[in-house]
Amino acid sequence: MSTNELNENTEQPDFFRDIPVPYAVFQLIYDEGRKKVVNTRYTYVNEAYCEMEGHGWEELIGRHFLDIYPGGSICFPYCQQALEENRTVQTCLYSKEVNHWLDFTVGPAAGKDCVAFVFMNFDESIKKIRRETNTDNIILNISKLLNNDEDFEKSMNHALEELSRYIYPDRLYVLETDGITCSNTFEWCAPGVQPEIDTLQNLRYDEYLGGWEKYLKKSSDVVISDIEELKADDLVDYENLKRQGIRCLAAAPFYNRGKLIGYLGADNYKKDDLVNTQLVLNSISYFIGTKIVNHRLMEDLNRLSSMDTLTNVHNRNAMMAKMKELSEKHVPTGLVYADVNSLKIVNDTQGHESGDEALKYSADMLASHFGRENVYRAGGDEFVVLFPMVDEKTFLAKKDALTKDLEDGNPYHFSFGVFWCPDSSTVEGSLRIADQQMYQEKEKYYRRKGVDRRRRNTWV
């Protein structure tokens, strides 16, 4: 066949219609220092690209990308990399503009600062593989965040923020419950979304979360695709969700030894073919539940290590740590040194249970006047109050009220000394003064009772 015959019988391709995948060419627009791509301009698009974006050719050519898709700069670093390294770059990422995951290749194109994009279509098998891979990667990334060296609150907040990048909710939250009440303990909100955490504290479980239990009887999680479906049968939940502007939600429970202790929830999240949102929430809720349980355990251990279990006030270890802290500051501090009177006699004549009651009574009496957080059991029958940030007048008024209470015929009695120091850096010496004053009061008490008593060792 001659060249003329070939040309006559071969129809010239229509690149606009014939390229079977979305294709576009952009001119990159740099900042003044030409260090960063800040926008792009459409120079060519084909029909498949127009269909994917939902815009006509005439709506796109010559226009800036950010004018059409404000905030849609997620692809710019890949454009810059392809142009400056003179190579093709392939990746997959989620585009909020088209509400899909995009698998694309970008490379240099003819024209100054131009790059060409080819967007690939997924068949079902590739979609399934990519969905599983994306889901696994999301779960892995967030589980790493929950197991890093950040403190508890930072780690939890960081995990919610990271999760938001993948499922694009209006709001992510952690609800914790003891089966009686429930509270929102952590929250992430999209820009412009009103936080709810302050209003969702100490709510009755049966009124706020009890309605979710019916979902857990049929499924491992709670999925409400449209809250309007609640209107007929669950008006309380419907009104709660409607008030918060929730259209749909998913919540994955977490447990401790089989007992429900909370949910990880997502409001108005984006549904996407390439992320298994429910699996992500269910998996992350497990890690969050484990994190919370471990944190509670550590809090309990720390509390036990610093608390006196009999009297439920701080122990000597906590007292020494607090004194060290105060000695490094310069704040006014009220000090009390107290000693339970005749504890040995009570133990010998009435039994150790009565002796324990005397100790608990003394601790409670001090706590009622100075606050339990400021009371320490320094030794067997000795208690110390370290009351920072109190003025002298207020402190001495509390001391007078305590004296009056002890004179009102209470079953147990303790002697105490007080000292108010204007500068806590002298707390150690100041506590010695309170100790000496307490000893003098104790001697008076025993003389009144006709009891001879040897001087006991001071607190150090």
Secondary structure, DSSP 8 states (H G I E B T S, - for coil): --HHHHHHHS----HHHH-SS-EEEEEEEE-TTSSSEEEEEEEEE-HHHHHHHT--HHHHTTSBHHHHSTT--TTHHHHHHHHHHTS-EEEEEEETTTTEEEEEEEEE-SSTTEEEEEEE---HHHHHHHHHHHHHHHHHHHHHHHTSSS-HHHHHHHHHHHHHHHH--SEEEEEEE-SSEEEEEEEEE-TT----TTTSSSEEHHHHTGGGHHHHTTSSSEEES-GGGGTTT-HHHHHHHHHTT-S-EEEEEEEETTEEEEEEEEES----TTS-HHHHHHHHHHHHHHHHHHHHHHHHHHHHHHEETTTTEE-HHHHHHHHHHHHTS---EEEEEEEETTHHHHHHHH-HHHHHHHHHHHHHHHHHHH-GGGEEE-SSSEEEEEEES--HHHHHHHHHHHHHHHTS--SS-EEEEEEEES-GGGHHHHHHHHHHHHHHHHHHHHHHHT----------
